[in-house]
Amino acid sequence: MVKDCPKCRLVNPPSAQRCDCGYDFVEKQVMESYLTEKDQAQLKENEQAKDSPWAFLRLISRFFRWFG
Ligand SMILES: [Zn+2]
């Protein structure tokens, strides 16, 4: 049985004891996340990169290279 996190709805493997968000399936309460600060910073960076206008501009310029 996979474990649905009641906090963030992330589906965790049956062996998971704690969700990425910090919810502990054993304690049934939110604990400190296992993710290190570095991991979280990396995640945040990825999020920002996705929303960056530069990413969109790169996509546009690639489009014009194909059809221009
Ligand atoms: Zn979670």
PDB file of the backbone (N, CA, C, O) and the ligand in Angstrom, with CONECT records:
HET     ZN  A 101       1
ATOM      1  N   MET A   1       0.847  -1.214   0.000  1.00  0.00           N
ATOM      2  CA  MET A   1       0.000   0.000   0.000  1.00  0.00           C
ATOM      3  C   MET A   1       0.875   1.253   0.000  1.00  0.00           C
ATOM      4  O   MET A   1       1.735   1.432   0.862  1.00  0.00           O
ATOM      5  N   VAL A   2       0.636   2.100  -0.971  1.00  0.00           N
ATOM      6  CA  VAL A   2       1.348   3.371  -0.950  1.00  0.00           C
ATOM      7  C   VAL A   2       0.723   4.263   0.124  1.00  0.00           C
ATOM      8  O   VAL A   2      -0.413   4.062   0.553  1.00  0.00           O
ATOM      9  N   LYS A   3       1.491   5.229   0.528  1.00  0.00           N
ATOM     10  CA  LYS A   3       1.014   6.120   1.588  1.00  0.00           C
ATOM     11  C   LYS A   3       0.756   7.515   1.033  1.00  0.00           C
ATOM     12  O   LYS A   3       1.668   8.180   0.541  1.00  0.00           O
ATOM     13  N   ASP A   4      -0.473   7.941   1.118  1.00  0.00           N
ATOM     14  CA  ASP A   4      -0.799   9.308   0.726  1.00  0.00           C
ATOM     15  C   ASP A   4      -0.525  10.228   1.904  1.00  0.00           C
ATOM     16  O   ASP A   4      -1.011   9.997   3.011  1.00  0.00           O
ATOM     17  N   CYS A   5       0.234  11.240   1.666  1.00  0.00           N
ATOM     18  CA  CYS A   5       0.510  12.194   2.738  1.00  0.00           C
ATOM     19  C   CYS A   5      -0.730  13.065   2.960  1.00  0.00           C
ATOM     20  O   CYS A   5      -1.220  13.696   2.023  1.00  0.00           O
ATOM     21  N   PRO A   6      -1.235  13.101   4.186  1.00  0.00           N
ATOM     22  CA  PRO A   6      -2.425  13.918   4.456  1.00  0.00           C
ATOM     23  C   PRO A   6      -2.112  15.411   4.445  1.00  0.00           C
ATOM     24  O   PRO A   6      -3.018  16.243   4.400  1.00  0.00           O
ATOM     25  N   LYS A   7      -0.832  15.739   4.485  1.00  0.00           N
ATOM     26  CA  LYS A   7      -0.465  17.152   4.544  1.00  0.00           C
ATOM     27  C   LYS A   7      -0.308  17.737   3.147  1.00  0.00           C
ATOM     28  O   LYS A   7      -0.891  18.776   2.836  1.00  0.00           O
ATOM     29  N   CYS A   8       0.494  17.060   2.291  1.00  0.00           N
ATOM     30  CA  CYS A   8       0.794  17.638   0.979  1.00  0.00           C
ATOM     31  C   CYS A   8       0.264  16.797  -0.169  1.00  0.00           C
ATOM     32  O   CYS A   8       0.404  17.173  -1.333  1.00  0.00           O
ATOM     33  N   ARG A   9      -0.357  15.634   0.159  1.00  0.00           N
ATOM     34  CA  ARG A   9      -0.955  14.754  -0.853  1.00  0.00           C
ATOM     35  C   ARG A   9       0.058  14.033  -1.721  1.00  0.00           C
ATOM     36  O   ARG A   9      -0.304  13.406  -2.716  1.00  0.00           O
ATOM     37  N   LEU A  10       1.303  14.119  -1.353  1.00  0.00           N
ATOM     38  CA  LEU A  10       2.325  13.396  -2.100  1.00  0.00           C
ATOM     39  C   LEU A  10       2.155  11.903  -1.836  1.00  0.00           C
ATOM     40  O   LEU A  10       1.927  11.490  -0.699  1.00  0.00           O
ATOM     41  N   VAL A  11       2.269  11.090  -2.899  1.00  0.00           N
ATOM     42  CA  VAL A  11       2.179   9.651  -2.730  1.00  0.00           C
ATOM     43  C   VAL A  11       3.562   9.100  -2.423  1.00  0.00           C
ATOM     44  O   VAL A  11       4.495   9.240  -3.214  1.00  0.00           O
ATOM     45  N   ASN A  12       3.672   8.486  -1.286  1.00  0.00           N
ATOM     46  CA  ASN A  12       4.958   7.952  -0.847  1.00  0.00           C
ATOM     47  C   ASN A  12       4.965   6.433  -0.977  1.00  0.00           C
ATOM     48  O   ASN A  12       3.916   5.797  -0.885  1.00  0.00           O
ATOM     49  N   PRO A  13       6.146   5.850  -1.189  1.00  0.00           N
ATOM     50  CA  PRO A  13       6.242   4.385  -1.257  1.00  0.00           C
ATOM     51  C   PRO A  13       5.866   3.770   0.088  1.00  0.00           C
ATOM     52  O   PRO A  13       5.984   4.413   1.131  1.00  0.00           O
ATOM     53  N   PRO A  14       5.403   2.490   0.051  1.00  0.00           N
ATOM     54  CA  PRO A  14       4.960   1.827   1.292  1.00  0.00           C
ATOM     55  C   PRO A  14       6.027   1.823   2.386  1.00  0.00           C
ATOM     56  O   PRO A  14       5.714   1.817   3.576  1.00  0.00           O
ATOM     57  N   SER A  15       7.276   1.826   1.966  1.00  0.00           N
ATOM     58  CA  SER A  15       8.360   1.747   2.942  1.00  0.00           C
ATOM     59  C   SER A  15       8.681   3.103   3.566  1.00  0.00           C
ATOM     60  O   SER A  15       9.456   3.191   4.519  1.00  0.00           O
ATOM     61  N   ALA A  16       8.073   4.161   3.016  1.00  0.00           N
ATOM     62  CA  ALA A  16       8.399   5.501   3.501  1.00  0.00           C
ATOM     63  C   ALA A  16       7.954   5.686   4.947  1.00  0.00           C
ATOM     64  O   ALA A  16       6.848   5.298   5.324  1.00  0.00           O
ATOM     65  N   GLN A  17       8.812   6.272   5.734  1.00  0.00           N
ATOM     66  CA  GLN A  17       8.450   6.564   7.117  1.00  0.00           C
ATOM     67  C   GLN A  17       8.108   8.027   7.283  1.00  0.00           C
ATOM     68  O   GLN A  17       7.397   8.426   8.205  1.00  0.00           O
ATOM     69  N   ARG A  18       8.636   8.813   6.362  1.00  0.00           N
ATOM     70  CA  ARG A  18       8.375  10.243   6.447  1.00  0.00           C
ATOM     71  C   ARG A  18       8.288  10.833   5.047  1.00  0.00           C
ATOM     72  O   ARG A  18       9.087  10.506   4.169  1.00  0.00           O
ATOM     73  N   CYS A  19       7.314  11.699   4.855  1.00  0.00           N
ATOM     74  CA  CYS A  19       7.135  12.363   3.571  1.00  0.00           C
ATOM     75  C   CYS A  19       8.191  13.450   3.389  1.00  0.00           C
ATOM     76  O   CYS A  19       8.801  13.912   4.354  1.00  0.00           O
ATOM     77  N   ASP A  20       8.396  13.848   2.136  1.00  0.00           N
ATOM     78  CA  ASP A  20       9.344  14.918   1.844  1.00  0.00           C
ATOM     79  C   ASP A  20       8.991  16.211   2.577  1.00  0.00           C
ATOM     80  O   ASP A  20       9.870  17.000   2.924  1.00  0.00           O
ATOM     81  N   CYS A  21       7.701  16.415   2.808  1.00  0.00           N
ATOM     82  CA  CYS A  21       7.264  17.656   3.446  1.00  0.00           C
ATOM     83  C   CYS A  21       7.509  17.633   4.948  1.00  0.00           C
ATOM     84  O   CYS A  21       7.425  18.662   5.619  1.00  0.00           O
ATOM     85  N   GLY A  22       7.816  16.435   5.471  1.00  0.00           N
ATOM     86  CA  GLY A  22       8.099  16.344   6.893  1.00  0.00           C
ATOM     87  C   GLY A  22       7.033  15.588   7.676  1.00  0.00           C
ATOM     88  O   GLY A  22       7.192  15.365   8.876  1.00  0.00           O
ATOM     89  N   TYR A  23       5.954  15.194   7.018  1.00  0.00           N
ATOM     90  CA  TYR A  23       4.917  14.445   7.733  1.00  0.00           C
ATOM     91  C   TYR A  23       5.429  13.051   8.048  1.00  0.00           C
ATOM     92  O   TYR A  23       5.895  12.336   7.161  1.00  0.00           O
ATOM     93  N   ASP A  24       5.343  12.676   9.293  1.00  0.00           N
ATOM     94  CA  ASP A  24       5.849  11.378   9.731  1.00  0.00           C
ATOM     95  C   ASP A  24       4.701  10.378   9.812  1.00  0.00           C
ATOM     96  O   ASP A  24       3.760  10.550  10.588  1.00  0.00           O
ATOM     97  N   PHE A  25       4.797   9.317   8.985  1.00  0.00           N
ATOM     98  CA  PHE A  25       3.724   8.314   8.942  1.00  0.00           C
ATOM     99  C   PHE A  25       3.706   7.461  10.205  1.00  0.00           C
ATOM    100  O   PHE A  25       2.676   6.885  10.554  1.00  0.00           O
ATOM    101  N   VAL A  26       4.823   7.380  10.875  1.00  0.00           N
ATOM    102  CA  VAL A  26       4.909   6.594  12.109  1.00  0.00           C
ATOM    103  C   VAL A  26       4.323   7.378  13.271  1.00  0.00           C
ATOM    104  O   VAL A  26       3.494   6.878  14.031  1.00  0.00           O
ATOM    105  N   GLU A  27       4.774   8.616  13.389  1.00  0.00           N
ATOM    106  CA  GLU A  27       4.290   9.465  14.483  1.00  0.00           C
ATOM    107  C   GLU A  27       2.917  10.063  14.182  1.00  0.00           C
ATOM    108  O   GLU A  27       2.214  10.537  15.075  1.00  0.00           O
ATOM    109  N   LYS A  28       2.552  10.026  12.877  1.00  0.00           N
ATOM    110  CA  LYS A  28       1.311  10.641  12.411  1.00  0.00           C
ATOM    111  C   LYS A  28       1.234  12.127  12.748  1.00  0.00           C
ATOM    112  O   LYS A  28       0.180  12.651  13.109  1.00  0.00           O
ATOM    113  N   GLN A  29       2.354  12.771  12.622  1.00  0.00           N
ATOM    114  CA  GLN A  29       2.380  14.220  12.799  1.00  0.00           C
ATOM    115  C   GLN A  29       3.525  14.811  11.986  1.00  0.00           C
ATOM    116  O   GLN A  29       4.422  14.100  11.534  1.00  0.00           O
ATOM    117  N   VAL A  30       3.472  16.109  11.813  1.00  0.00           N
ATOM    118  CA  VAL A  30       4.487  16.767  10.997  1.00  0.00           C
ATOM    119  C   VAL A  30       5.767  16.940  11.794  1.00  0.00           C
ATOM    120  O   VAL A  30       5.793  17.572  12.850  1.00  0.00           O
ATOM    121  N   MET A  31       6.811  16.368  11.261  1.00  0.00           N
ATOM    122  CA  MET A  31       8.128  16.469  11.874  1.00  0.00           C
ATOM    123  C   MET A  31       9.010  17.300  10.950  1.00  0.00           C
ATOM    124  O   MET A  31       8.548  17.840   9.945  1.00  0.00           O
ATOM    125  N   GLU A  32      10.241  17.387  11.296  1.00  0.00           N
ATOM    126  CA  GLU A  32      11.190  18.091  10.448  1.00  0.00           C
ATOM    127  C   GLU A  32      11.432  17.275   9.186  1.00  0.00           C
ATOM    128  O   GLU A  32      11.539  16.051   9.253  1.00  0.00           O
ATOM    129  N   SER A  33      11.516  17.920   8.067  1.00  0.00           N
ATOM    130  CA  SER A  33      11.711  17.218   6.804  1.00  0.00           C
ATOM    131  C   SER A  33      13.080  16.546   6.768  1.00  0.00           C
ATOM    132  O   SER A  33      14.056  17.061   7.313  1.00  0.00           O
ATOM    133  N   TYR A  34      13.132  15.388   6.114  1.00  0.00           N
ATOM    134  CA  TYR A  34      14.404  14.696   5.927  1.00  0.00           C
ATOM    135  C   TYR A  34      15.267  15.420   4.910  1.00  0.00           C
ATOM    136  O   TYR A  34      16.490  15.282   4.901  1.00  0.00           O
ATOM    137  N   LEU A  35      14.616  16.193   4.056  1.00  0.00           N
ATOM    138  CA  LEU A  35      15.374  16.927   3.045  1.00  0.00           C
ATOM    139  C   LEU A  35      16.314  17.915   3.721  1.00  0.00           C
ATOM    140  O   LEU A  35      15.937  18.610   4.664  1.00  0.00           O
ATOM    141  N   THR A  36      17.513  17.961   3.235  1.00  0.00           N
ATOM    142  CA  THR A  36      18.468  18.907   3.800  1.00  0.00           C
ATOM    143  C   THR A  36      18.135  20.310   3.299  1.00  0.00           C
ATOM    144  O   THR A  36      17.361  20.478   2.357  1.00  0.00           O
ATOM    145  N   GLU A  37      18.714  21.289   3.927  1.00  0.00           N
ATOM    146  CA  GLU A  37      18.488  22.665   3.488  1.00  0.00           C
ATOM    147  C   GLU A  37      18.947  22.853   2.048  1.00  0.00           C
ATOM    148  O   GLU A  37      18.356  23.617   1.285  1.00  0.00           O
ATOM    149  N   LYS A  38      19.999  22.150   1.700  1.00  0.00           N
ATOM    150  CA  LYS A  38      20.544  22.250   0.345  1.00  0.00           C
ATOM    151  C   LYS A  38      19.534  21.718  -0.664  1.00  0.00           C
ATOM    152  O   LYS A  38      19.319  22.319  -1.716  1.00  0.00           O
ATOM    153  N   ASP A  39      18.919  20.590  -0.337  1.00  0.00           N
ATOM    154  CA  ASP A  39      17.900  20.013  -1.208  1.00  0.00           C
ATOM    155  C   ASP A  39      16.746  20.983  -1.404  1.00  0.00           C
ATOM    156  O   ASP A  39      16.258  21.182  -2.516  1.00  0.00           O
ATOM    157  N   GLN A  40      16.321  21.583  -0.294  1.00  0.00           N
ATOM    158  CA  GLN A  40      15.185  22.489  -0.358  1.00  0.00           C
ATOM    159  C   GLN A  40      15.521  23.732  -1.169  1.00  0.00           C
ATOM    160  O   GLN A  40      14.676  24.253  -1.897  1.00  0.00           O
ATOM    161  N   ALA A  41      16.757  24.205  -1.039  1.00  0.00           N
ATOM    162  CA  ALA A  41      17.194  25.364  -1.819  1.00  0.00           C
ATOM    163  C   ALA A  41      17.200  25.011  -3.303  1.00  0.00           C
ATOM    164  O   ALA A  41      16.824  25.813  -4.158  1.00  0.00           O
ATOM    165  N   GLN A  42      17.637  23.787  -3.579  1.00  0.00           N
ATOM    166  CA  GLN A  42      17.684  23.309  -4.962  1.00  0.00           C
ATOM    167  C   GLN A  42      16.275  23.243  -5.546  1.00  0.00           C
ATOM    168  O   GLN A  42      16.043  23.656  -6.682  1.00  0.00           O
ATOM    169  N   LEU A  43      15.340  22.721  -4.759  1.00  0.00           N
ATOM    170  CA  LEU A  43      13.956  22.630  -5.198  1.00  0.00           C
ATOM    171  C   LEU A  43      13.390  24.008  -5.506  1.00  0.00           C
ATOM    172  O   LEU A  43      12.710  24.217  -6.511  1.00  0.00           O
ATOM    173  N   LYS A  44      13.690  24.933  -4.616  1.00  0.00           N
ATOM    174  CA  LYS A  44      13.212  26.288  -4.762  1.00  0.00           C
ATOM    175  C   LYS A  44      13.772  26.915  -6.042  1.00  0.00           C
ATOM    176  O   LYS A  44      13.073  27.616  -6.773  1.00  0.00           O
ATOM    177  N   GLU A  45      15.065  26.637  -6.289  1.00  0.00           N
ATOM    178  CA  GLU A  45      15.736  27.153  -7.472  1.00  0.00           C
ATOM    179  C   GLU A  45      15.063  26.627  -8.734  1.00  0.00           C
ATOM    180  O   GLU A  45      14.823  27.371  -9.685  1.00  0.00           O
ATOM    181  N   ASN A  46      14.767  25.337  -8.723  1.00  0.00           N
ATOM    182  CA  ASN A  46      14.099  24.727  -9.875  1.00  0.00           C
ATOM    183  C   ASN A  46      12.745  25.368 -10.127  1.00  0.00           C
ATOM    184  O   ASN A  46      12.366  25.637 -11.267  1.00  0.00           O
ATOM    185  N   GLU A  47      12.025  25.607  -9.038  1.00  0.00           N
ATOM    186  CA  GLU A  47      10.711  26.257  -9.138  1.00  0.00           C
ATOM    187  C   GLU A  47      10.848  27.617  -9.798  1.00  0.00           C
ATOM    188  O   GLU A  47      10.086  27.967 -10.699  1.00  0.00           O
ATOM    189  N   GLN A  48      11.820  28.370  -9.340  1.00  0.00           N
ATOM    190  CA  GLN A  48      12.007  29.721  -9.857  1.00  0.00           C
ATOM    191  C   GLN A  48      12.437  29.689 -11.317  1.00  0.00           C
ATOM    192  O   GLN A  48      12.004  30.511 -12.124  1.00  0.00           O
ATOM    193  N   ALA A  49      13.295  28.729 -11.641  1.00  0.00           N
ATOM    194  CA  ALA A  49      13.784  28.627 -13.019  1.00  0.00           C
ATOM    195  C   ALA A  49      12.629  28.344 -13.976  1.00  0.00           C
ATOM    196  O   ALA A  49      12.596  28.826 -15.108  1.00  0.00           O
ATOM    197  N   LYS A  50      11.681  27.544 -13.479  1.00  0.00           N
ATOM    198  CA  LYS A  50      10.536  27.173 -14.294  1.00  0.00           C
ATOM    199  C   LYS A  50       9.690  28.418 -14.639  1.00  0.00           C
ATOM    200  O   LYS A  50       9.169  28.556 -15.746  1.00  0.00           O
ATOM    201  N   ASP A  51       9.580  29.301 -13.656  1.00  0.00           N
ATOM    202  CA  ASP A  51       8.737  30.477 -13.834  1.00  0.00           C
ATOM    203  C   ASP A  51       9.500  31.670 -14.397  1.00  0.00           C
ATOM    204  O   ASP A  51       8.923  32.729 -14.644  1.00  0.00           O
ATOM    205  N   SER A  52      10.784  31.488 -14.594  1.00  0.00           N
ATOM    206  CA  SER A  52      11.603  32.600 -15.043  1.00  0.00           C
ATOM    207  C   SER A  52      11.218  33.048 -16.456  1.00  0.00           C
ATOM    208  O   SER A  52      10.982  32.213 -17.330  1.00  0.00           O
ATOM    209  N   PRO A  53      11.154  34.350 -16.679  1.00  0.00           N
ATOM    210  CA  PRO A  53      10.867  34.825 -18.046  1.00  0.00           C
ATOM    211  C   PRO A  53      11.981  34.452 -19.008  1.00  0.00           C
ATOM    212  O   PRO A  53      11.754  34.360 -20.214  1.00  0.00           O
ATOM    213  N   TRP A  54      13.165  34.239 -18.495  1.00  0.00           N
ATOM    214  CA  TRP A  54      14.281  33.861 -19.372  1.00  0.00           C
ATOM    215  C   TRP A  54      14.075  32.487 -19.961  1.00  0.00           C
ATOM    216  O   TRP A  54      14.456  32.231 -21.103  1.00  0.00           O
ATOM    217  N   ALA A  55      13.480  31.609 -19.197  1.00  0.00           N
ATOM    218  CA  ALA A  55      13.202  30.268 -19.703  1.00  0.00           C
ATOM    219  C   ALA A  55      12.237  30.359 -20.879  1.00  0.00           C
ATOM    220  O   ALA A  55      12.359  29.624 -21.858  1.00  0.00           O
ATOM    221  N   PHE A  56      11.294  31.258 -20.767  1.00  0.00           N
ATOM    222  CA  PHE A  56      10.308  31.461 -21.831  1.00  0.00           C
ATOM    223  C   PHE A  56      10.984  32.053 -23.063  1.00  0.00           C
ATOM    224  O   PHE A  56      10.708  31.642 -24.190  1.00  0.00           O
ATOM    225  N   LEU A  57      11.875  33.024 -22.839  1.00  0.00           N
ATOM    226  CA  LEU A  57      12.580  33.646 -23.959  1.00  0.00           C
ATOM    227  C   LEU A  57      13.463  32.633 -24.686  1.00  0.00           C
ATOM    228  O   LEU A  57      13.571  32.649 -25.912  1.00  0.00           O
ATOM    229  N   ARG A  58      14.093  31.752 -23.905  1.00  0.00           N
ATOM    230  CA  ARG A  58      14.928  30.719 -24.518  1.00  0.00           C
ATOM    231  C   ARG A  58      14.086  29.826 -25.416  1.00  0.00           C
ATOM    232  O   ARG A  58      14.510  29.428 -26.501  1.00  0.00           O
ATOM    233  N   LEU A  59      12.891  29.523 -24.943  1.00  0.00           N
ATOM    234  CA  LEU A  59      11.971  28.677 -25.700  1.00  0.00           C
ATOM    235  C   LEU A  59      11.593  29.365 -27.014  1.00  0.00           C
ATOM    236  O   LEU A  59      11.573  28.731 -28.069  1.00  0.00           O
ATOM    237  N   ILE A  60      11.298  30.647 -26.942  1.00  0.00           N
ATOM    238  CA  ILE A  60      10.925  31.429 -28.119  1.00  0.00           C
ATOM    239  C   ILE A  60      12.078  31.470 -29.128  1.00  0.00           C
ATOM    240  O   ILE A  60      11.877  31.281 -30.328  1.00  0.00           O
ATOM    241  N   SER A  61      13.289  31.721 -28.618  1.00  0.00           N
ATOM    242  CA  SER A  61      14.433  31.835 -29.526  1.00  0.00           C
ATOM    243  C   SER A  61      14.718  30.496 -30.193  1.00  0.00           C
ATOM    244  O   SER A  61      15.162  30.454 -31.340  1.00  0.00           O
ATOM    245  N   ARG A  62      14.467  29.403 -29.481  1.00  0.00           N
ATOM    246  CA  ARG A  62      14.650  28.082 -30.072  1.00  0.00           C
ATOM    247  C   ARG A  62      13.634  27.875 -31.195  1.00  0.00           C
ATOM    248  O   ARG A  62      13.942  27.309 -32.244  1.00  0.00           O
ATOM    249  N   PHE A  63      12.440  28.343 -30.947  1.00  0.00           N
ATOM    250  CA  PHE A  63      11.369  28.237 -31.935  1.00  0.00           C
ATOM    251  C   PHE A  63      11.768  28.944 -33.231  1.00  0.00           C
ATOM    252  O   PHE A  63      11.562  28.423 -34.327  1.00  0.00           O
ATOM    253  N   PHE A  64      12.344  30.139 -33.082  1.00  0.00           N
ATOM    254  CA  PHE A  64      12.704  30.907 -34.264  1.00  0.00           C
ATOM    255  C   PHE A  64      13.908  30.324 -34.999  1.00  0.00           C
ATOM    256  O   PHE A  64      14.067  30.516 -36.205  1.00  0.00           O
ATOM    257  N   ARG A  65      14.758  29.607 -34.251  1.00  0.00           N
ATOM    258  CA  ARG A  65      15.887  28.971 -34.887  1.00  0.00           C
ATOM    259  C   ARG A  65      15.403  27.818 -35.769  1.00  0.00           C
ATOM    260  O   ARG A  65      16.000  27.524 -36.804  1.00  0.00           O
ATOM    261  N   TRP A  66      14.340  27.186 -35.356  1.00  0.00           N
ATOM    262  CA  TRP A  66      13.806  26.066 -36.137  1.00  0.00           C
ATOM    263  C   TRP A  66      13.095  26.560 -37.407  1.00  0.00           C
ATOM    264  O   TRP A  66      13.240  25.978 -38.482  1.00  0.00           O
ATOM    265  N   PHE A  67      12.345  27.618 -37.261  1.00  0.00           N
ATOM    266  CA  PHE A  67      11.483  28.016 -38.368  1.00  0.00           C
ATOM    267  C   PHE A  67      11.949  29.290 -39.093  1.00  0.00           C
ATOM    268  O   PHE A  67      11.381  29.672 -40.116  1.00  0.00           O
ATOM    269  N   GLY A  68      12.975  29.930 -38.556  1.00  0.00           N
ATOM    270  CA  GLY A  68      13.398  31.214 -39.095  1.00  0.00           C
ATOM    271  C   GLY A  68      14.288  31.078 -40.317  1.00  0.00           C
ATOM    272  O   GLY A  68      14.722  32.083 -40.880  1.00  0.00           O
TER     273      GLY A  68
HETATM  274 ZN    ZN A 101       3.858  15.346   2.517  1.00  0.00          ZN2+
END
